[in-house]
């Protein structure tokens, strides 16, 4: 998997993390069948995506981006859905998470593809 594809898979996995976290909250302790099914499927897909992405992206960076973006998207969804009240500080700190994640993504060098030559 190329570096660009790995980053796209990682971001999709972060979106799935927000979905499974939200579904987990709606599952009433895994007692509600539909949210529990959504939680189970999206959690598995999210972890598979993370695993595939960190084959090309360094694990520490991949995990930080996955949890940071997933957590931030979960909060954004809670704000939009009205289950968490709006607060300027929440928005400020969410922006901080997103800037930090973007910084990690922009400064991290992906692992070279097997067989790729290193120009340095």
CNS distance restraints for C-alpha pairs under 8 A (distance, minus, plus):
assign (resid   1 and name CA) (resid   5 and name CA) 6.23 0.50 0.50
assign (resid   1 and name CA) (resid   6 and name CA) 6.22 0.50 0.50
assign (resid   1 and name CA) (resid  56 and name CA) 6.98 0.50 0.50
assign (resid   1 and name CA) (resid 113 and name CA) 7.86 0.50 0.50
assign (resid   2 and name CA) (resid   6 and name CA) 6.10 0.50 0.50
assign (resid   2 and name CA) (resid  56 and name CA) 7.18 0.50 0.50
assign (resid   2 and name CA) (resid 113 and name CA) 7.13 0.50 0.50
assign (resid   3 and name CA) (resid   7 and name CA) 6.29 0.50 0.50
assign (resid   3 and name CA) (resid  56 and name CA) 6.16 0.50 0.50
assign (resid   3 and name CA) (resid  57 and name CA) 7.14 0.50 0.50
assign (resid   3 and name CA) (resid 110 and name CA) 6.13 0.50 0.50
assign (resid   4 and name CA) (resid   8 and name CA) 6.34 0.50 0.50
assign (resid   5 and name CA) (resid   9 and name CA) 6.11 0.50 0.50
assign (resid   6 and name CA) (resid  10 and name CA) 6.07 0.50 0.50
assign (resid   6 and name CA) (resid  52 and name CA) 7.35 0.50 0.50
assign (resid   6 and name CA) (resid  53 and name CA) 4.56 0.50 0.50
assign (resid   6 and name CA) (resid  54 and name CA) 7.51 0.50 0.50
assign (resid   6 and name CA) (resid  56 and name CA) 6.35 0.50 0.50
assign (resid   6 and name CA) (resid  57 and name CA) 6.90 0.50 0.50
assign (resid   7 and name CA) (resid  11 and name CA) 6.16 0.50 0.50
assign (resid   7 and name CA) (resid  53 and name CA) 6.72 0.50 0.50
assign (resid   7 and name CA) (resid  57 and name CA) 7.62 0.50 0.50
assign (resid   8 and name CA) (resid  12 and name CA) 6.13 0.50 0.50
assign (resid   9 and name CA) (resid  13 and name CA) 6.05 0.50 0.50
assign (resid   9 and name CA) (resid  49 and name CA) 5.86 0.50 0.50
assign (resid   9 and name CA) (resid  50 and name CA) 7.44 0.50 0.50
assign (resid   9 and name CA) (resid  52 and name CA) 7.75 0.50 0.50
assign (resid   9 and name CA) (resid  53 and name CA) 6.08 0.50 0.50
assign (resid  10 and name CA) (resid  14 and name CA) 6.27 0.50 0.50
assign (resid  10 and name CA) (resid  49 and name CA) 6.21 0.50 0.50
assign (resid  10 and name CA) (resid  50 and name CA) 5.72 0.50 0.50
assign (resid  10 and name CA) (resid  53 and name CA) 5.57 0.50 0.50
assign (resid  10 and name CA) (resid  62 and name CA) 7.13 0.50 0.50
assign (resid  10 and name CA) (resid  65 and name CA) 7.85 0.50 0.50
assign (resid  10 and name CA) (resid  66 and name CA) 6.47 0.50 0.50
assign (resid  11 and name CA) (resid  15 and name CA) 6.39 0.50 0.50
assign (resid  11 and name CA) (resid  66 and name CA) 6.97 0.50 0.50
assign (resid  11 and name CA) (resid  69 and name CA) 7.58 0.50 0.50
assign (resid  12 and name CA) (resid  16 and name CA) 6.30 0.50 0.50
assign (resid  12 and name CA) (resid  46 and name CA) 7.78 0.50 0.50
assign (resid  12 and name CA) (resid  49 and name CA) 7.62 0.50 0.50
assign (resid  13 and name CA) (resid  17 and name CA) 6.13 0.50 0.50
assign (resid  13 and name CA) (resid  45 and name CA) 7.24 0.50 0.50
assign (resid  13 and name CA) (resid  46 and name CA) 4.42 0.50 0.50
assign (resid  13 and name CA) (resid  47 and name CA) 7.16 0.50 0.50
assign (resid  13 and name CA) (resid  49 and name CA) 5.34 0.50 0.50
assign (resid  13 and name CA) (resid  50 and name CA) 6.16 0.50 0.50
assign (resid  13 and name CA) (resid  66 and name CA) 6.97 0.50 0.50
assign (resid  14 and name CA) (resid  18 and name CA) 6.47 0.50 0.50
assign (resid  14 and name CA) (resid  46 and name CA) 6.91 0.50 0.50
assign (resid  14 and name CA) (resid  65 and name CA) 7.84 0.50 0.50
assign (resid  14 and name CA) (resid  66 and name CA) 4.94 0.50 0.50
assign (resid  14 and name CA) (resid  67 and name CA) 6.91 0.50 0.50
assign (resid  14 and name CA) (resid  69 and name CA) 5.69 0.50 0.50
assign (resid  14 and name CA) (resid  70 and name CA) 4.40 0.50 0.50
assign (resid  15 and name CA) (resid  19 and name CA) 6.42 0.50 0.50
assign (resid  15 and name CA) (resid  69 and name CA) 7.54 0.50 0.50
assign (resid  15 and name CA) (resid  70 and name CA) 5.88 0.50 0.50
assign (resid  15 and name CA) (resid  73 and name CA) 6.96 0.50 0.50
assign (resid  16 and name CA) (resid  20 and name CA) 6.14 0.50 0.50
assign (resid  16 and name CA) (resid  42 and name CA) 5.62 0.50 0.50
assign (resid  16 and name CA) (resid  43 and name CA) 6.98 0.50 0.50
assign (resid  16 and name CA) (resid  45 and name CA) 7.32 0.50 0.50
assign (resid  16 and name CA) (resid  46 and name CA) 5.35 0.50 0.50
assign (resid  16 and name CA) (resid  70 and name CA) 7.56 0.50 0.50
assign (resid  17 and name CA) (resid  21 and name CA) 6.05 0.50 0.50
assign (resid  17 and name CA) (resid  42 and name CA) 7.12 0.50 0.50
assign (resid  17 and name CA) (resid  43 and name CA) 6.46 0.50 0.50
assign (resid  17 and name CA) (resid  46 and name CA) 5.86 0.50 0.50
assign (resid  17 and name CA) (resid  66 and name CA) 7.89 0.50 0.50
assign (resid  17 and name CA) (resid  67 and name CA) 7.90 0.50 0.50
assign (resid  17 and name CA) (resid  70 and name CA) 5.17 0.50 0.50
assign (resid  17 and name CA) (resid  71 and name CA) 7.76 0.50 0.50
assign (resid  18 and name CA) (resid  22 and name CA) 6.11 0.50 0.50
assign (resid  18 and name CA) (resid  70 and name CA) 4.91 0.50 0.50
assign (resid  18 and name CA) (resid  71 and name CA) 6.51 0.50 0.50
assign (resid  18 and name CA) (resid  73 and name CA) 5.71 0.50 0.50
assign (resid  18 and name CA) (resid  74 and name CA) 4.62 0.50 0.50
assign (resid  19 and name CA) (resid  23 and name CA) 6.07 0.50 0.50
assign (resid  19 and name CA) (resid  38 and name CA) 7.98 0.50 0.50
assign (resid  19 and name CA) (resid  39 and name CA) 7.33 0.50 0.50
assign (resid  19 and name CA) (resid  42 and name CA) 6.80 0.50 0.50
assign (resid  19 and name CA) (resid  74 and name CA) 7.41 0.50 0.50
assign (resid  20 and name CA) (resid  24 and name CA) 5.90 0.50 0.50
assign (resid  20 and name CA) (resid  38 and name CA) 6.71 0.50 0.50
assign (resid  20 and name CA) (resid  39 and name CA) 4.40 0.50 0.50
assign (resid  20 and name CA) (resid  40 and name CA) 7.34 0.50 0.50
assign (resid  20 and name CA) (resid  42 and name CA) 5.45 0.50 0.50
assign (resid  20 and name CA) (resid  43 and name CA) 5.53 0.50 0.50
assign (resid  21 and name CA) (resid  25 and name CA) 6.37 0.50 0.50
assign (resid  21 and name CA) (resid  39 and name CA) 7.14 0.50 0.50
assign (resid  21 and name CA) (resid  74 and name CA) 6.92 0.50 0.50
assign (resid  22 and name CA) (resid  26 and name CA) 6.40 0.50 0.50
assign (resid  22 and name CA) (resid  39 and name CA) 7.98 0.50 0.50
assign (resid  22 and name CA) (resid  74 and name CA) 6.68 0.50 0.50
assign (resid  23 and name CA) (resid  27 and name CA) 6.00 0.50 0.50
assign (resid  23 and name CA) (resid  35 and name CA) 4.93 0.50 0.50
assign (resid  23 and name CA) (resid  36 and name CA) 6.73 0.50 0.50
assign (resid  23 and name CA) (resid  38 and name CA) 6.22 0.50 0.50
assign (resid  23 and name CA) (resid  39 and name CA) 5.12 0.50 0.50
assign (resid  24 and name CA) (resid  28 and name CA) 7.60 0.50 0.50
assign (resid  24 and name CA) (resid  29 and name CA) 7.56 0.50 0.50
assign (resid  24 and name CA) (resid  30 and name CA) 7.13 0.50 0.50
assign (resid  24 and name CA) (resid  35 and name CA) 6.67 0.50 0.50
assign (resid  24 and name CA) (resid  36 and name CA) 6.60 0.50 0.50
assign (resid  24 and name CA) (resid  39 and name CA) 5.62 0.50 0.50
assign (resid  25 and name CA) (resid  29 and name CA) 7.81 0.50 0.50
assign (resid  26 and name CA) (resid  32 and name CA) 7.77 0.50 0.50
assign (resid  26 and name CA) (resid  35 and name CA) 5.98 0.50 0.50
assign (resid  27 and name CA) (resid  31 and name CA) 5.93 0.50 0.50
assign (resid  27 and name CA) (resid  32 and name CA) 4.91 0.50 0.50
assign (resid  27 and name CA) (resid  33 and name CA) 7.32 0.50 0.50
assign (resid  27 and name CA) (resid  34 and name CA) 7.66 0.50 0.50
assign (resid  27 and name CA) (resid  35 and name CA) 4.86 0.50 0.50
assign (resid  27 and name CA) (resid  36 and name CA) 5.33 0.50 0.50
assign (resid  28 and name CA) (resid  32 and name CA) 6.03 0.50 0.50
assign (resid  30 and name CA) (resid  35 and name CA) 7.64 0.50 0.50
assign (resid  30 and name CA) (resid  36 and name CA) 5.28 0.50 0.50
assign (resid  31 and name CA) (resid  36 and name CA) 7.21 0.50 0.50
assign (resid  32 and name CA) (resid  36 and name CA) 6.01 0.50 0.50
assign (resid  33 and name CA) (resid  37 and name CA) 6.04 0.50 0.50
assign (resid  34 and name CA) (resid  38 and name CA) 6.21 0.50 0.50
assign (resid  35 and name CA) (resid  39 and name CA) 5.95 0.50 0.50
assign (resid  36 and name CA) (resid  40 and name CA) 6.11 0.50 0.50
assign (resid  37 and name CA) (resid  41 and name CA) 6.16 0.50 0.50
assign (resid  38 and name CA) (resid  42 and name CA) 5.95 0.50 0.50
assign (resid  39 and name CA) (resid  43 and name CA) 5.80 0.50 0.50
assign (resid  40 and name CA) (resid  44 and name CA) 6.24 0.50 0.50
assign (resid  41 and name CA) (resid  45 and name CA) 6.23 0.50 0.50
assign (resid  42 and name CA) (resid  46 and name CA) 5.83 0.50 0.50
assign (resid  43 and name CA) (resid  47 and name CA) 6.19 0.50 0.50
assign (resid  44 and name CA) (resid  48 and name CA) 6.17 0.50 0.50
assign (resid  45 and name CA) (resid  49 and name CA) 6.10 0.50 0.50
assign (resid  46 and name CA) (resid  50 and name CA) 6.22 0.50 0.50
assign (resid  47 and name CA) (resid  51 and name CA) 6.10 0.50 0.50
assign (resid  48 and name CA) (resid  52 and name CA) 6.19 0.50 0.50
assign (resid  49 and name CA) (resid  53 and name CA) 6.04 0.50 0.50
assign (resid  50 and name CA) (resid  54 and name CA) 6.19 0.50 0.50
assign (resid  50 and name CA) (resid  62 and name CA) 7.30 0.50 0.50
assign (resid  50 and name CA) (resid  63 and name CA) 7.52 0.50 0.50
assign (resid  50 and name CA) (resid  66 and name CA) 7.30 0.50 0.50
assign (resid  51 and name CA) (resid  55 and name CA) 6.83 0.50 0.50
assign (resid  52 and name CA) (resid  56 and name CA) 7.83 0.50 0.50
assign (resid  53 and name CA) (resid  57 and name CA) 6.04 0.50 0.50
assign (resid  53 and name CA) (resid  62 and name CA) 7.24 0.50 0.50
assign (resid  54 and name CA) (resid  58 and name CA) 5.74 0.50 0.50
assign (resid  54 and name CA) (resid  59 and name CA) 5.25 0.50 0.50
assign (resid  54 and name CA) (resid  62 and name CA) 5.92 0.50 0.50
assign (resid  55 and name CA) (resid  59 and name CA) 7.95 0.50 0.50
assign (resid  56 and name CA) (resid 110 and name CA) 5.81 0.50 0.50
assign (resid  56 and name CA) (resid 111 and name CA) 5.23 0.50 0.50
assign (resid  56 and name CA) (resid 112 and name CA) 7.30 0.50 0.50
assign (resid  56 and name CA) (resid 113 and name CA) 7.40 0.50 0.50
assign (resid  57 and name CA) (resid  61 and name CA) 6.98 0.50 0.50
assign (resid  57 and name CA) (resid  62 and name CA) 5.92 0.50 0.50
assign (resid  57 and name CA) (resid 109 and name CA) 7.67 0.50 0.50
assign (resid  57 and name CA) (resid 110 and name CA) 4.89 0.50 0.50
assign (resid  57 and name CA) (resid 111 and name CA) 6.05 0.50 0.50
assign (resid  58 and name CA) (resid  62 and name CA) 6.02 0.50 0.50
assign (resid  58 and name CA) (resid 110 and name CA) 6.55 0.50 0.50
assign (resid  58 and name CA) (resid 111 and name CA) 6.74 0.50 0.50
assign (resid  59 and name CA) (resid  63 and name CA) 5.91 0.50 0.50
assign (resid  60 and name CA) (resid  64 and name CA) 6.14 0.50 0.50
assign (resid  61 and name CA) (resid  65 and name CA) 6.08 0.50 0.50
assign (resid  61 and name CA) (resid 104 and name CA) 6.65 0.50 0.50
assign (resid  61 and name CA) (resid 105 and name CA) 7.52 0.50 0.50
assign (resid  61 and name CA) (resid 108 and name CA) 7.40 0.50 0.50
assign (resid  62 and name CA) (resid  66 and name CA) 5.98 0.50 0.50
assign (resid  63 and name CA) (resid  67 and name CA) 6.07 0.50 0.50
assign (resid  64 and name CA) (resid  68 and name CA) 5.78 0.50 0.50
assign (resid  64 and name CA) (resid 101 and name CA) 7.42 0.50 0.50
assign (resid  65 and name CA) (resid  69 and name CA) 5.77 0.50 0.50
assign (resid  65 and name CA) (resid 101 and name CA) 5.45 0.50 0.50
assign (resid  65 and name CA) (resid 104 and name CA) 7.52 0.50 0.50
assign (resid  65 and name CA) (resid 105 and name CA) 7.63 0.50 0.50
assign (resid  66 and name CA) (resid  70 and name CA) 5.80 0.50 0.50
assign (resid  67 and name CA) (resid  71 and name CA) 5.76 0.50 0.50
assign (resid  68 and name CA) (resid  72 and name CA) 6.04 0.50 0.50
assign (resid  68 and name CA) (resid  97 and name CA) 6.39 0.50 0.50
assign (resid  68 and name CA) (resid  98 and name CA) 7.48 0.50 0.50
assign (resid  68 and name CA) (resid 101 and name CA) 6.65 0.50 0.50
assign (resid  69 and name CA) (resid  73 and name CA) 5.95 0.50 0.50
assign (resid  69 and name CA) (resid  97 and name CA) 7.62 0.50 0.50
assign (resid  69 and name CA) (resid  98 and name CA) 6.90 0.50 0.50
assign (resid  69 and name CA) (resid 101 and name CA) 7.18 0.50 0.50
assign (resid  70 and name CA) (resid  74 and name CA) 6.12 0.50 0.50
assign (resid  71 and name CA) (resid  75 and name CA) 6.38 0.50 0.50
assign (resid  72 and name CA) (resid  76 and name CA) 6.18 0.50 0.50
assign (resid  72 and name CA) (resid  94 and name CA) 6.03 0.50 0.50
assign (resid  72 and name CA) (resid  97 and name CA) 7.04 0.50 0.50
assign (resid  72 and name CA) (resid  98 and name CA) 7.49 0.50 0.50
assign (resid  73 and name CA) (resid  77 and name CA) 6.07 0.50 0.50
assign (resid  74 and name CA) (resid  78 and name CA) 6.27 0.50 0.50
assign (resid  75 and name CA) (resid  79 and name CA) 6.16 0.50 0.50
assign (resid  75 and name CA) (resid  84 and name CA) 7.79 0.50 0.50
assign (resid  76 and name CA) (resid  80 and name CA) 6.17 0.50 0.50
assign (resid  77 and name CA) (resid  81 and name CA) 5.92 0.50 0.50
assign (resid  78 and name CA) (resid  82 and name CA) 5.95 0.50 0.50
assign (resid  78 and name CA) (resid  83 and name CA) 5.10 0.50 0.50
assign (resid  78 and name CA) (resid  84 and name CA) 5.34 0.50 0.50
assign (resid  79 and name CA) (resid  83 and name CA) 6.25 0.50 0.50
assign (resid  79 and name CA) (resid  84 and name CA) 5.05 0.50 0.50
assign (resid  79 and name CA) (resid  85 and name CA) 6.24 0.50 0.50
assign (resid  79 and name CA) (resid  86 and name CA) 6.21 0.50 0.50
assign (resid  86 and name CA) (resid  90 and name CA) 7.22 0.50 0.50
assign (resid  86 and name CA) (resid  91 and name CA) 7.90 0.50 0.50
assign (resid  87 and name CA) (resid  91 and name CA) 6.58 0.50 0.50
assign (resid  88 and name CA) (resid  92 and name CA) 6.20 0.50 0.50
assign (resid  89 and name CA) (resid  93 and name CA) 6.11 0.50 0.50
assign (resid  90 and name CA) (resid  94 and name CA) 6.05 0.50 0.50
assign (resid  91 and name CA) (resid  95 and name CA) 6.11 0.50 0.50
assign (resid  92 and name CA) (resid  96 and name CA) 6.31 0.50 0.50
assign (resid  93 and name CA) (resid  97 and name CA) 6.32 0.50 0.50
assign (resid  94 and name CA) (resid  98 and name CA) 6.29 0.50 0.50
assign (resid  95 and name CA) (resid  99 and name CA) 6.07 0.50 0.50
assign (resid  96 and name CA) (resid 100 and name CA) 6.08 0.50 0.50
assign (resid  97 and name CA) (resid 101 and name CA) 6.11 0.50 0.50
assign (resid  98 and name CA) (resid 102 and name CA) 6.06 0.50 0.50
assign (resid  99 and name CA) (resid 103 and name CA) 6.02 0.50 0.50
assign (resid 100 and name CA) (resid 104 and name CA) 6.23 0.50 0.50
assign (resid 101 and name CA) (resid 105 and name CA) 6.22 0.50 0.50
assign (resid 102 and name CA) (resid 106 and name CA) 6.05 0.50 0.50
assign (resid 103 and name CA) (resid 107 and name CA) 6.07 0.50 0.50
assign (resid 104 and name CA) (resid 108 and name CA) 5.88 0.50 0.50
assign (resid 112 and name CA) (resid 116 and name CA) 6.31 0.50 0.50
assign (resid 112 and name CA) (resid 118 and name CA) 7.81 0.50 0.50
